[in-house]
């Protein structure tokens, strides 16, 4: 069975609005071009502190519209631009929390990449800010809009798997080795560091920020936020009861987060989720580099990037149910952006609002805290804090 895709709506000129892009690295510029597929969207401003990224984004945006966006080198100046209706925030993770709060204060709708924040305390603050705001907030966890995952959720809800008490997930790749990082143009290093401790200019930190604990949660958080959010969607799960993690030592030169990690999360919905990430493995084709296996009492469902299969008890060699996304995983971002734009127009709740973004971030935050403390940690839901 094939599950279908979607197309961007054709909007009249009166329905058009202006997008500001904050953070124009590879992901930010790509998502910007997805926004531009909607004829109602005009990229009116872009902001970056690294000049090559800024220049590339300006050139890329200009190819899809009749005039060039404004260039900003300080995000607060972009937020002060009254023409901007919505912002795409695709900066390094250590800036997400502050920029989202500032964007809401400026009255902008927000599409922000994941992981949403770095600490449980930041998550609490963001959820409270969302409750006070009338703005639309979409976190870039595209499985929430992906046709394949929405079909998979229906399979789980149908009961065909039986009771599911364990979900096993893995993500394999390799980021060891590589050339010495360097800068290709001017960088405002002081502004890039923002809210973290001051350090000398370091191209390795700038290029590999995901793997430094000051700026992000390592590969377990970067990929785990996606995986755990997918599990939350499939299992209709709430925040975890407890999280435990174990890891090897870092093998990537100069970074302080490990590339091989196992996370076990226990949920009040009576299941355990196990996530294994290993970025010291052999490289797979992208369609095969990740898998989620839902172990039910009657059947098992395997779901990866592009398809899902259900294997019934007694016949685990042949899939009883097979579903495949018509346009593939890459189209998930198109679907997610379109959902955000639809909600901007209708003011309805998007598929990945702040609360769900915080929920996914919390699991990987607790995993990193477990690694540092060497123990199982629990989430106190009423007090909204992590406890031993």
VEXTI-46905 format. One record per residue (C-alpha): chain; residue number from 1; x, y, z. Coordinates in steps of 0.001 Angstrom, whole numbers, plus 524288, in hexadecimal, padded with zeros to 5 digits. Each point is the difference from the previous one (the first is absolute). Example, Ala and Ser with C-alpha at 12.3 -4.5 7.8 and 13.67 -1.06 7.14 Angstrom:
2
cadena=A | num=1 | u=8300C | v=7EE6C | w=81E78
cadena=A | num=2 | u=8055A | v=80D70 | w=7FD6C
//
This chain:
388
cadena=A | num=1 | u=80000 | v=80000 | w=80000
cadena=A | num=2 | u=8050E | v=80D7C | w=7FCD6
cadena=A | num=3 | u=7FD0F | v=80BD8 | w=8084B
cadena=A | num=4 | u=7FEDD | v=80CCC | w=7F8B9
cadena=A | num=5 | u=8064E | v=80D50 | w=80090
cadena=A | num=6 | u=7FB41 | v=80E02 | w=7FFFE
cadena=A | num=7 | u=801CA | v=80C4A | w=7F810
cadena=A | num=8 | u=801D7 | v=80DED | w=8045C
cadena=A | num=9 | u=7F3CD | v=80830 | w=7FF40
cadena=A | num=10 | u=7FE56 | v=80AB0 | w=7F5EB
cadena=A | num=11 | u=7FD6B | v=80C84 | w=80774
cadena=A | num=12 | u=7FAEE | v=80D18 | w=7FB53
cadena=A | num=13 | u=808CC | v=80BEB | w=8019E
cadena=A | num=14 | u=7F7CA | v=804C9 | w=80B82
cadena=A | num=15 | u=803CD | v=7F3A8 | w=80782
cadena=A | num=16 | u=80E95 | v=8021E | w=7FEAD
cadena=A | num=17 | u=808F5 | v=801D8 | w=80B9C
cadena=A | num=18 | u=80E45 | v=802CA | w=80268
cadena=A | num=19 | u=809E4 | v=7F648 | w=8058A
cadena=A | num=20 | u=80C88 | v=80320 | w=80739
cadena=A | num=21 | u=80AA4 | v=7F59C | w=800AF
cadena=A | num=22 | u=8092B | v=7FFBC | w=80BB6
cadena=A | num=23 | u=80B56 | v=7F6AA | w=7FDF7
cadena=A | num=24 | u=80351 | v=7FCF8 | w=7F1DA
cadena=A | num=25 | u=808D2 | v=7F42F | w=80095
cadena=A | num=26 | u=7FD0E | v=7F3F2 | w=7F7FC
cadena=A | num=27 | u=7F365 | v=7FC5E | w=80700
cadena=A | num=28 | u=7FAF6 | v=80DDE | w=80156
cadena=A | num=29 | u=80210 | v=80321 | w=7F1A7
cadena=A | num=30 | u=7F9BC | v=7F325 | w=7FBCE
cadena=A | num=31 | u=7F3D5 | v=8020C | w=80847
cadena=A | num=32 | u=7FF44 | v=80DFE | w=7FB01
cadena=A | num=33 | u=7FEE5 | v=7FAB6 | w=7F214
cadena=A | num=34 | u=7F518 | v=7F6E2 | w=80475
cadena=A | num=35 | u=7F89A | v=80BD5 | w=80523
cadena=A | num=36 | u=801F3 | v=8068A | w=7F2D8
cadena=A | num=37 | u=7F86B | v=7F51E | w=7F93D
cadena=A | num=38 | u=7F3B2 | v=8068F | w=80531
cadena=A | num=39 | u=7FCF2 | v=80B7F | w=7F709
cadena=A | num=40 | u=7FAB0 | v=8079B | w=80B9D
cadena=A | num=41 | u=80D48 | v=80066 | w=8069E
cadena=A | num=42 | u=80A08 | v=80A7C | w=7FD98
cadena=A | num=43 | u=80D23 | v=7FF12 | w=806E0
cadena=A | num=44 | u=80146 | v=80E20 | w=8042C
cadena=A | num=45 | u=80BEF | v=7FEFB | w=808D1
cadena=A | num=46 | u=80B1E | v=7F6DB | w=80343
cadena=A | num=47 | u=80965 | v=800AD | w=80B73
cadena=A | num=48 | u=80CF3 | v=7F962 | w=802D1
cadena=A | num=49 | u=80CBB | v=80366 | w=806E1
cadena=A | num=50 | u=80830 | v=7F815 | w=7F656
cadena=A | num=51 | u=8017E | v=807CE | w=7F396
cadena=A | num=52 | u=800F0 | v=7F49C | w=7F63A
cadena=A | num=53 | u=7F33E | v=7FA3D | w=80530
cadena=A | num=54 | u=7F946 | v=80D29 | w=7FF4E
cadena=A | num=55 | u=8046A | v=80294 | w=7F20D
cadena=A | num=56 | u=7FC07 | v=7F268 | w=7FB72
cadena=A | num=57 | u=7F281 | v=8013B | w=8060B
cadena=A | num=58 | u=7FDD6 | v=80D57 | w=7F9E3
cadena=A | num=59 | u=803A9 | v=7FAA0 | w=7F2AD
cadena=A | num=60 | u=7F7C9 | v=7F3B6 | w=801AD
cadena=A | num=61 | u=7F3F0 | v=8077A | w=80467
cadena=A | num=62 | u=80141 | v=809C8 | w=7F4F7
cadena=A | num=63 | u=7FF20 | v=7F531 | w=7F5B6
cadena=A | num=64 | u=7F200 | v=7FCDD | w=80421
cadena=A | num=65 | u=7FA4B | v=80DAF | w=80128
cadena=A | num=66 | u=7FFCF | v=80D20 | w=7F954
cadena=A | num=67 | u=80863 | v=80772 | w=809DB
cadena=A | num=68 | u=80AF8 | v=7FD37 | w=8097D
cadena=A | num=69 | u=7FDA4 | v=7FE85 | w=80EAC
cadena=A | num=70 | u=8058E | v=8098E | w=809BC
cadena=A | num=71 | u=80CBB | v=7FBB4 | w=8064B
cadena=A | num=72 | u=80175 | v=80044 | w=80ECC
cadena=A | num=73 | u=80B8D | v=7FC45 | w=8087E
cadena=A | num=74 | u=7F8E8 | v=80133 | w=80CF2
cadena=A | num=75 | u=7F383 | v=7F82B | w=801FE
cadena=A | num=76 | u=7F9B8 | v=80A39 | w=808D1
cadena=A | num=77 | u=80057 | v=809B4 | w=7F4D2
cadena=A | num=78 | u=7F8D7 | v=7F631 | w=7F76D
cadena=A | num=79 | u=7F5D2 | v=7FDB7 | w=80AAA
cadena=A | num=80 | u=7FDEC | v=80EB3 | w=800C2
cadena=A | num=81 | u=7FC83 | v=80046 | w=7F18A
cadena=A | num=82 | u=7F147 | v=80280 | w=7FFDC
cadena=A | num=83 | u=7FE95 | v=7FA2A | w=7F26C
cadena=A | num=84 | u=8039E | v=7F25B | w=804E7
cadena=A | num=85 | u=7F468 | v=7F766 | w=803BF
cadena=A | num=86 | u=8070D | v=7F33E | w=802EE
cadena=A | num=87 | u=80DE9 | v=7FB77 | w=80285
cadena=A | num=88 | u=80762 | v=7F3A6 | w=7FD05
cadena=A | num=89 | u=80A2B | v=7FD96 | w=80AA4
cadena=A | num=90 | u=80A9C | v=7F685 | w=7FBA7
cadena=A | num=91 | u=80B8F | v=8043A | w=80843
cadena=A | num=92 | u=8087F | v=7F733 | w=80874
cadena=A | num=93 | u=7F883 | v=7FA3A | w=80B5B
cadena=A | num=94 | u=80598 | v=808D4 | w=80AA6
cadena=A | num=95 | u=7F8AC | v=80B8B | w=7FA00
cadena=A | num=96 | u=7F283 | v=7F9B1 | w=7FE45
cadena=A | num=97 | u=7FA67 | v=802DC | w=80D7D
cadena=A | num=98 | u=8036F | v=80E72 | w=80033
cadena=A | num=99 | u=7FC5D | v=80296 | w=7F1E7
cadena=A | num=100 | u=7F2BA | v=7F969 | w=80129
cadena=A | num=101 | u=7FCB1 | v=80808 | w=80C0B
cadena=A | num=102 | u=80459 | v=80C79 | w=7F93F
cadena=A | num=103 | u=7F862 | v=7FC9D | w=7F3A9
cadena=A | num=104 | u=7F38E | v=7FDC0 | w=807CA
cadena=A | num=105 | u=80219 | v=80CCF | w=80729
cadena=A | num=106 | u=8012C | v=80698 | w=7F2B7
cadena=A | num=107 | u=7F2F5 | v=7FA31 | w=7FBDE
cadena=A | num=108 | u=8054D | v=7F6C2 | w=7F5A1
cadena=A | num=109 | u=7FB49 | v=7F267 | w=7FC7F
cadena=A | num=110 | u=80B51 | v=7F67C | w=80161
cadena=A | num=111 | u=80538 | v=7F40B | w=7F8F3
cadena=A | num=112 | u=80BDB | v=7FB56 | w=807CC
cadena=A | num=113 | u=80900 | v=7F497 | w=7FD6D
cadena=A | num=114 | u=80234 | v=7F571 | w=80A1D
cadena=A | num=115 | u=80480 | v=7FCD4 | w=80A48
cadena=A | num=116 | u=7F7E3 | v=80B15 | w=8056E
cadena=A | num=117 | u=80833 | v=80313 | w=80C05
cadena=A | num=118 | u=80B7E | v=7FB78 | w=80848
cadena=A | num=119 | u=7FA9A | v=7FE45 | w=80DD5
cadena=A | num=120 | u=7F357 | v=7FBD2 | w=806AD
cadena=A | num=121 | u=7FF15 | v=80D8A | w=80614
cadena=A | num=122 | u=80060 | v=80663 | w=7F29F
cadena=A | num=123 | u=7F550 | v=7F6B9 | w=7FBAA
cadena=A | num=124 | u=7F72B | v=803EF | w=80B3B
cadena=A | num=125 | u=8021E | v=80E57 | w=7FCAF
cadena=A | num=126 | u=7FCC9 | v=7FDBE | w=7F1AE
cadena=A | num=127 | u=7F376 | v=7F886 | w=802E4
cadena=A | num=128 | u=7FB8F | v=80AE9 | w=80905
cadena=A | num=129 | u=80335 | v=80A0C | w=7F584
cadena=A | num=130 | u=7F7E2 | v=7F87D | w=7F616
cadena=A | num=131 | u=7F453 | v=8001F | w=80931
cadena=A | num=132 | u=800E9 | v=80ECB | w=80149
cadena=A | num=133 | u=8018B | v=80207 | w=7F167
cadena=A | num=134 | u=7F668 | v=7FFED | w=7F4C1
cadena=A | num=135 | u=80AD5 | v=7FD48 | w=7F644
cadena=A | num=136 | u=8014F | v=7F397 | w=7F801
cadena=A | num=137 | u=80BF5 | v=7F7E7 | w=803A8
cadena=A | num=138 | u=80496 | v=7F450 | w=7F820
cadena=A | num=139 | u=80BFD | v=7F816 | w=8040B
cadena=A | num=140 | u=80742 | v=7F9A4 | w=7F4AB
cadena=A | num=141 | u=7FCC1 | v=7F1EE | w=80379
cadena=A | num=142 | u=7FAE8 | v=7FC57 | w=7F2A5
cadena=A | num=143 | u=7FBA2 | v=7F232 | w=80353
cadena=A | num=144 | u=7F427 | v=80681 | w=8062E
cadena=A | num=145 | u=7FB6D | v=803CE | w=7F250
cadena=A | num=146 | u=805BC | v=7F497 | w=7F863
cadena=A | num=147 | u=7F5CF | v=7F7CD | w=7F90E
cadena=A | num=148 | u=806FE | v=7F334 | w=80305
cadena=A | num=149 | u=80062 | v=8027F | w=80E99
cadena=A | num=150 | u=7F1E0 | v=80453 | w=8004B
cadena=A | num=151 | u=7FC4F | v=7F34A | w=7F954
cadena=A | num=152 | u=8086A | v=7F873 | w=809B5
cadena=A | num=153 | u=7F91A | v=80675 | w=80B69
cadena=A | num=154 | u=7F322 | v=7FADD | w=7FAA0
cadena=A | num=155 | u=805B4 | v=7F253 | w=7FF3C
cadena=A | num=156 | u=80403 | v=80079 | w=80E4D
cadena=A | num=157 | u=7F2E0 | v=80599 | w=80433
cadena=A | num=158 | u=7F8B6 | v=7F552 | w=7F898
cadena=A | num=159 | u=80505 | v=7F5D2 | w=80971
cadena=A | num=160 | u=805A3 | v=7F722 | w=7F579
cadena=A | num=161 | u=80CFD | v=7FF93 | w=8075C
cadena=A | num=162 | u=7F9B5 | v=7FCA5 | w=80CFB
cadena=A | num=163 | u=80575 | v=80642 | w=80C49
cadena=A | num=164 | u=80D14 | v=806A9 | w=7FD57
cadena=A | num=165 | u=808A3 | v=80056 | w=80C11
cadena=A | num=166 | u=80CF2 | v=802A9 | w=7F938
cadena=A | num=167 | u=804AB | v=80844 | w=7F49C
cadena=A | num=168 | u=80DF1 | v=7FDD8 | w=7FB0E
cadena=A | num=169 | u=80670 | v=80A4E | w=7F774
cadena=A | num=170 | u=80D56 | v=80222 | w=7FA14
cadena=A | num=171 | u=8070C | v=809EA | w=7F773
cadena=A | num=172 | u=80D1B | v=7FCD6 | w=7F9BA
cadena=A | num=173 | u=809F0 | v=80893 | w=7F915
cadena=A | num=174 | u=80E32 | v=8043B | w=8012F
cadena=A | num=175 | u=80551 | v=80DA1 | w=80286
cadena=A | num=176 | u=80DED | v=7FC4A | w=803DD
cadena=A | num=177 | u=80B40 | v=8052A | w=7F805
cadena=A | num=178 | u=7FE7C | v=80AB7 | w=7F606
cadena=A | num=179 | u=80813 | v=80BF1 | w=7FC8D
cadena=A | num=180 | u=80434 | v=80AB4 | w=8093E
cadena=A | num=181 | u=7F4C7 | v=809D4 | w=80190
cadena=A | num=182 | u=80280 | v=80DA8 | w=7FADA
cadena=A | num=183 | u=7F8F0 | v=80CD1 | w=7FD98
cadena=A | num=184 | u=7FD34 | v=804C7 | w=7F244
cadena=A | num=185 | u=7FD0E | v=80E0C | w=80396
cadena=A | num=186 | u=7FD51 | v=809B5 | w=80B14
cadena=A | num=187 | u=7F933 | v=7FB0B | w=80C55
cadena=A | num=188 | u=7FAFA | v=80820 | w=80B65
cadena=A | num=189 | u=804FE | v=7F62B | w=809E8
cadena=A | num=190 | u=7FC06 | v=8080C | w=80BCE
cadena=A | num=191 | u=7F1F0 | v=800DA | w=7FB7B
cadena=A | num=192 | u=7FFC2 | v=7F1AF | w=7FBD7
cadena=A | num=193 | u=803C5 | v=7FB95 | w=80DBA
cadena=A | num=194 | u=7F488 | v=80776 | w=8059B
cadena=A | num=195 | u=7FB96 | v=7FAE1 | w=80D49
cadena=A | num=196 | u=80B14 | v=7F630 | w=8025B
cadena=A | num=197 | u=80D8E | v=80144 | w=8060E
cadena=A | num=198 | u=809F3 | v=807D7 | w=7F841
cadena=A | num=199 | u=80A92 | v=7F875 | w=7F8BA
cadena=A | num=200 | u=80A43 | v=80397 | w=7F5D7
cadena=A | num=201 | u=7FBB2 | v=7FF45 | w=7F1D6
cadena=A | num=202 | u=7FFC9 | v=7F19C | w=7FC38
cadena=A | num=203 | u=7FBB8 | v=7FB6E | w=7F272
cadena=A | num=204 | u=7FDED | v=7F24A | w=80575
cadena=A | num=205 | u=7F610 | v=804E9 | w=809E0
cadena=A | num=206 | u=7F952 | v=80818 | w=7F598
cadena=A | num=207 | u=7FF2E | v=7F4F2 | w=7F612
cadena=A | num=208 | u=7FD4B | v=7F4F5 | w=809AA
cadena=A | num=209 | u=7F7CF | v=806FA | w=80A30
cadena=A | num=210 | u=7F66D | v=7F499 | w=800C2
cadena=A | num=211 | u=80A49 | v=7F7D4 | w=806D5
cadena=A | num=212 | u=803FC | v=809C0 | w=80A8F
cadena=A | num=213 | u=7F7E2 | v=7FFE0 | w=80C75
cadena=A | num=214 | u=8005E | v=80ED6 | w=8014C
cadena=A | num=215 | u=7F88D | v=801B4 | w=7F355
cadena=A | num=216 | u=7F7FC | v=7F387 | w=7FEA2
cadena=A | num=217 | u=7FD5F | v=7F270 | w=80574
cadena=A | num=218 | u=808B6 | v=7F7FB | w=7F726
cadena=A | num=219 | u=7FB77 | v=7F66E | w=7F5B3
cadena=A | num=220 | u=7F716 | v=7F91C | w=809BE
cadena=A | num=221 | u=7F812 | v=80C84 | w=80156
cadena=A | num=222 | u=8010E | v=80466 | w=7F1E4
cadena=A | num=223 | u=7FA87 | v=7F33C | w=7FAAA
cadena=A | num=224 | u=7F941 | v=7FB2C | w=80C49
cadena=A | num=225 | u=7F691 | v=80B75 | w=80032
cadena=A | num=226 | u=7FAF3 | v=7FB76 | w=7F2C1
cadena=A | num=227 | u=7FF58 | v=7F1B2 | w=803D7
cadena=A | num=228 | u=7F978 | v=801D5 | w=80D28
cadena=A | num=229 | u=7F628 | v=8097D | w=7FA4E
cadena=A | num=230 | u=7FCA4 | v=7F5C6 | w=7F5D1
cadena=A | num=231 | u=7FE1B | v=7F60B | w=80ADD
cadena=A | num=232 | u=7F786 | v=8098F | w=80796
cadena=A | num=233 | u=7F79A | v=801D5 | w=7F3E4
cadena=A | num=234 | u=7FE97 | v=7F184 | w=7FD08
cadena=A | num=235 | u=7FD44 | v=7FC2D | w=80E18
cadena=A | num=236 | u=7F7DA | v=80BF9 | w=8039A
cadena=A | num=237 | u=80976 | v=801C6 | w=80B4B
cadena=A | num=238 | u=801C4 | v=80ABE | w=809FC
cadena=A | num=239 | u=80C74 | v=80414 | w=80705
cadena=A | num=240 | u=80882 | v=7F4E4 | w=8052E
cadena=A | num=241 | u=7FFC6 | v=7FB21 | w=80DEF
cadena=A | num=242 | u=80E91 | v=7FD48 | w=80022
cadena=A | num=243 | u=80BF4 | v=7FFB0 | w=7F71E
cadena=A | num=244 | u=80CD7 | v=7F899 | w=800D0
cadena=A | num=245 | u=80B78 | v=8010E | w=7F69B
cadena=A | num=246 | u=80D3E | v=7F9DC | w=7FDAE
cadena=A | num=247 | u=80AAE | v=803A1 | w=7F65B
cadena=A | num=248 | u=80DC5 | v=7FDAE | w=7FB67
cadena=A | num=249 | u=80A78 | v=80A74 | w=7FFDF
cadena=A | num=250 | u=8008F | v=80A4A | w=7F53C
cadena=A | num=251 | u=80884 | v=7FC28 | w=7F477
cadena=A | num=252 | u=7FE18 | v=80C13 | w=7F78C
cadena=A | num=253 | u=80BC3 | v=808D3 | w=8018D
cadena=A | num=254 | u=7FE15 | v=80B77 | w=80948
cadena=A | num=255 | u=7F194 | v=7FE4C | w=80389
cadena=A | num=256 | u=7FA81 | v=7FCCF | w=80D78
cadena=A | num=257 | u=7F3C8 | v=7F7F4 | w=7FCBE
cadena=A | num=258 | u=7FFEF | v=7F165 | w=7FCA6
cadena=A | num=259 | u=7FBCC | v=7FA84 | w=7F2F0
cadena=A | num=260 | u=7FB71 | v=7F2A5 | w=804FE
cadena=A | num=261 | u=7F4BE | v=800F1 | w=809B2
cadena=A | num=262 | u=7F4C8 | v=7F78E | w=804F7
cadena=A | num=263 | u=7F413 | v=80682 | w=80620
cadena=A | num=264 | u=7F4F8 | v=7F913 | w=8072B
cadena=A | num=265 | u=7F3AF | v=807E0 | w=802CB
cadena=A | num=266 | u=7F491 | v=7FB05 | w=8081F
cadena=A | num=267 | u=7F26B | v=80594 | w=7FD61
cadena=A | num=268 | u=7F362 | v=800B0 | w=807F2
cadena=A | num=269 | u=7F901 | v=7F9C9 | w=7F45E
cadena=A | num=270 | u=8064D | v=7F316 | w=8044C
cadena=A | num=271 | u=80AE4 | v=7FE9F | w=7F624
cadena=A | num=272 | u=80EAE | v=80195 | w=7FF2B
cadena=A | num=273 | u=8070C | v=8069D | w=7F4AB
cadena=A | num=274 | u=80E1F | v=7FC3F | w=7FD1D
cadena=A | num=275 | u=807E5 | v=808B3 | w=7F6CD
cadena=A | num=276 | u=80D99 | v=7FC41 | w=7FB56
cadena=A | num=277 | u=807F5 | v=809C8 | w=7F841
cadena=A | num=278 | u=80D6B | v=7FCC4 | w=7FA94
cadena=A | num=279 | u=8073D | v=809D9 | w=7F7A5
cadena=A | num=280 | u=80C2D | v=7F780 | w=7FF80
cadena=A | num=281 | u=7F943 | v=7F5A1 | w=7F7AF
cadena=A | num=282 | u=800F1 | v=7FD4A | w=7F18C
cadena=A | num=283 | u=7F879 | v=8097F | w=7F77E
cadena=A | num=284 | u=7F306 | v=7FB62 | w=7FA97
cadena=A | num=285 | u=7F7A1 | v=8054A | w=7F51F
cadena=A | num=286 | u=7F75E | v=80A33 | w=8067E
cadena=A | num=287 | u=7F3A3 | v=7F810 | w=7FE04
cadena=A | num=288 | u=80613 | v=7F51D | w=8083E
cadena=A | num=289 | u=8071F | v=80787 | w=80AB5
cadena=A | num=290 | u=7F514 | v=7FFDE | w=80A22
cadena=A | num=291 | u=7F521 | v=7F706 | w=80480
cadena=A | num=292 | u=7F576 | v=7FF4E | w=80A6D
cadena=A | num=293 | u=7FAA1 | v=7F2C7 | w=80409
cadena=A | num=294 | u=7F363 | v=7FF79 | w=807D7
cadena=A | num=295 | u=7FF2B | v=7F2D1 | w=806D8
cadena=A | num=296 | u=7F1B8 | v=7FC9E | w=801F6
cadena=A | num=297 | u=7FA3B | v=7F3C1 | w=805DC
cadena=A | num=298 | u=7F9BD | v=7FC59 | w=7F2EE
cadena=A | num=299 | u=8092D | v=8061E | w=7F60A
cadena=A | num=300 | u=80BF4 | v=80885 | w=7FDED
cadena=A | num=301 | u=80057 | v=80C73 | w=7F7FF
cadena=A | num=302 | u=80CA6 | v=804C9 | w=7F9D6
cadena=A | num=303 | u=8000D | v=80E22 | w=7FB5C
cadena=A | num=304 | u=80B8A | v=806FC | w=7F9ED
cadena=A | num=305 | u=8014C | v=80C2B | w=7F7BA
cadena=A | num=306 | u=7F898 | v=7FB62 | w=7F403
cadena=A | num=307 | u=7F717 | v=7F491 | w=8036E
cadena=A | num=308 | u=7F9F5 | v=7F7AF | w=80AA8
cadena=A | num=309 | u=7FD76 | v=7F17B | w=8011C
cadena=A | num=310 | u=7F7D1 | v=7F815 | w=80975
cadena=A | num=311 | u=803CB | v=7F1F1 | w=802F7
cadena=A | num=312 | u=7F5DA | v=7F765 | w=8068A
cadena=A | num=313 | u=80301 | v=7F5DA | w=80A3F
cadena=A | num=314 | u=802C7 | v=7F2E9 | w=7F985
cadena=A | num=315 | u=8041B | v=80604 | w=7F315
cadena=A | num=316 | u=80B24 | v=80965 | w=802AD
cadena=A | num=317 | u=8060A | v=7FD5A | w=7F298
cadena=A | num=318 | u=7F55A | v=806BC | w=7F80B
cadena=A | num=319 | u=7FA1C | v=80D6C | w=802A0
cadena=A | num=320 | u=7F146 | v=7FF8E | w=801BE
cadena=A | num=321 | u=7FEEE | v=80EC7 | w=7FE6A
cadena=A | num=322 | u=808FA | v=8089D | w=7F7DC
cadena=A | num=323 | u=7FED4 | v=80EA5 | w=7FE44
cadena=A | num=324 | u=8091E | v=80913 | w=7F8C9
cadena=A | num=325 | u=8007C | v=80EAF | w=7FF09
cadena=A | num=326 | u=7FD7C | v=8044E | w=7F20A
cadena=A | num=327 | u=809CC | v=80B22 | w=80027
cadena=A | num=328 | u=80973 | v=7FB61 | w=80A7E
cadena=A | num=329 | u=805AA | v=80553 | w=80C7A
cadena=A | num=330 | u=8054C | v=80C4C | w=7F9AF
cadena=A | num=331 | u=7F208 | v=8044C | w=7FD8C
cadena=A | num=332 | u=7FD2B | v=7FFD2 | w=80EAA
cadena=A | num=333 | u=805D0 | v=80DA1 | w=80142
cadena=A | num=334 | u=7F6F3 | v=80502 | w=7F534
cadena=A | num=335 | u=7F45A | v=7FA64 | w=80759
cadena=A | num=336 | u=80487 | v=805CA | w=80CDC
cadena=A | num=337 | u=8023D | v=80D95 | w=7FA5E
cadena=A | num=338 | u=7F2D0 | v=7FF96 | w=7F936
cadena=A | num=339 | u=7F971 | v=7FC5A | w=80CD8
cadena=A | num=340 | u=80669 | v=80BCF | w=8065F
cadena=A | num=341 | u=7FB8F | v=808FD | w=7F505
cadena=A | num=342 | u=7F236 | v=7FA99 | w=800A7
cadena=A | num=343 | u=7FFC6 | v=802B8 | w=80E9B
cadena=A | num=344 | u=80547 | v=80DB9 | w=7FE08
cadena=A | num=345 | u=7F441 | v=80270 | w=7F741
cadena=A | num=346 | u=7F5B6 | v=7F925 | w=80864
cadena=A | num=347 | u=80616 | v=8020D | w=80D97
cadena=A | num=348 | u=7FDF2 | v=7F197 | w=802DF
cadena=A | num=349 | u=80972 | v=7F7F2 | w=8083E
cadena=A | num=350 | u=80B67 | v=7FAA5 | w=7F7C5
cadena=A | num=351 | u=8046F | v=7F1E1 | w=80021
cadena=A | num=352 | u=80C53 | v=802BD | w=807F5
cadena=A | num=353 | u=7FD1E | v=80B08 | w=8099E
cadena=A | num=354 | u=808FE | v=8044D | w=80AF1
cadena=A | num=355 | u=7FB04 | v=7F61B | w=809DA
cadena=A | num=356 | u=80363 | v=7F472 | w=7F750
cadena=A | num=357 | u=80D1C | v=805F2 | w=7FC67
cadena=A | num=358 | u=8033F | v=8013B | w=80E67
cadena=A | num=359 | u=7FB81 | v=7F202 | w=80271
cadena=A | num=360 | u=80975 | v=7FAA6 | w=7F5CC
cadena=A | num=361 | u=80B1D | v=8089B | w=804DA
cadena=A | num=362 | u=7FDBA | v=7FBEB | w=80E1D
cadena=A | num=363 | u=802E2 | v=7F199 | w=7FD4C
cadena=A | num=364 | u=80D59 | v=802BE | w=7FA10
cadena=A | num=365 | u=80312 | v=80A3A | w=80A4C
cadena=A | num=366 | u=7FD63 | v=7F5DE | w=80A84
cadena=A | num=367 | u=80867 | v=7F658 | w=7F870
cadena=A | num=368 | u=80B8C | v=8094C | w=8004F
cadena=A | num=369 | u=7FDA6 | v=802E1 | w=80E59
cadena=A | num=370 | u=7FFCA | v=7F159 | w=802A1
cadena=A | num=371 | u=80D11 | v=7FE82 | w=7F901
cadena=A | num=372 | u=80625 | v=80AB4 | w=80847
cadena=A | num=373 | u=7FA54 | v=7FB4D | w=80CE7
cadena=A | num=374 | u=8010E | v=7F175 | w=7FD5E
cadena=A | num=375 | u=7F249 | v=7FCD6 | w=804A3
cadena=A | num=376 | u=7F1BF | v=7FEA4 | w=7FC86
cadena=A | num=377 | u=7F883 | v=80CD8 | w=8003F
cadena=A | num=378 | u=7F170 | v=8027B | w=80190
cadena=A | num=379 | u=7F712 | v=80AE7 | w=7FB6D
cadena=A | num=380 | u=7F774 | v=805E3 | w=80A8A
cadena=A | num=381 | u=7F44B | v=8040D | w=7F7E2
cadena=A | num=382 | u=7F93C | v=80812 | w=80A5F
cadena=A | num=383 | u=80C56 | v=8076C | w=803E7
cadena=A | num=384 | u=804E0 | v=80041 | w=7F1DA
cadena=A | num=385 | u=80DDE | v=7FC67 | w=80363
cadena=A | num=386 | u=809CB | v=7F4CA | w=7FEEF
cadena=A | num=387 | u=802C6 | v=7F81E | w=80C47
cadena=A | num=388 | u=8089A | v=7F46E | w=80376
//
